[in-house]
Amino acid sequence: MSERTLISSFVIPKETAKAFVVRKGQVLRVICHEGPQTADFNAWVLDNYDEYFSAGRTRFFTGVHPRKGDYLYTNPGRDRVMWEIIEDTVKHTISESGATAHDLLFPRCSKIVFEEPFGIKDHGSCQDSFAAAVAPFGLGPDRVHDTLNIFMKTGVDSAGNIFIEPPDAVTGDYCDLLCMIDSLVAISACPAGDVHATNGYENKPLKIEIYE
């Protein structure tokens, strides 16, 4: 990326989300700057929020673990290429149980995933963090959608159950996404690390850089 110019850099504190604009041709870099941390990713077309990143449509083309060179698509019926993964420094492995990263299996966490299995009331969630982050842009909680879970290591067992394993990402690893359509982006530093292997059992912040 030596030919690109850094135009913005900021940190998303652990267990929170931030929404921001990325323009066509810019590169969004998501960095595990304090250790492995899942970055839940949402995006909407900037001039029409009815078109947005689709985990399902993307999964159709990339499988459940997208990689460098893969495209991220908008919702069915629109089906446009919205982003391209152009760099990924994670040294990916496939565990004996078949888990690897990045993840298109799991939806964003919400209160129910902490209440029902663990009995934890009012735990923070990506759904609530996203809702707070996009509210200033005129989007309500129902406009939050399923995510690309960058750095999250997941798999499917023989019974069809989805599961999470400790991540392969380490401090300093990053993923670069090339923006193909002007977008409103929201990224959540997932708060589930205190109950899941999601973030290596410890929630951390994320660093974001945007390049022109």
PyMOL commands that set and color helices and strands:
alter all, ss='L'
color gray80, all
select helices_A, chain A and resi 55-62+112-118+126-137+141-143+192-194
alter helices_A, ss='H'
color red, helices_A
select strands_A, chain A and resi 6-12+17-22+27-31+39-45+48-52+71-73+81-88+148-150+153-156+162-165+174-179+183-189+206-211
alter strands_A, ss='S'
color yellow, strands_A
deselect
rebuild
show_as cartoon
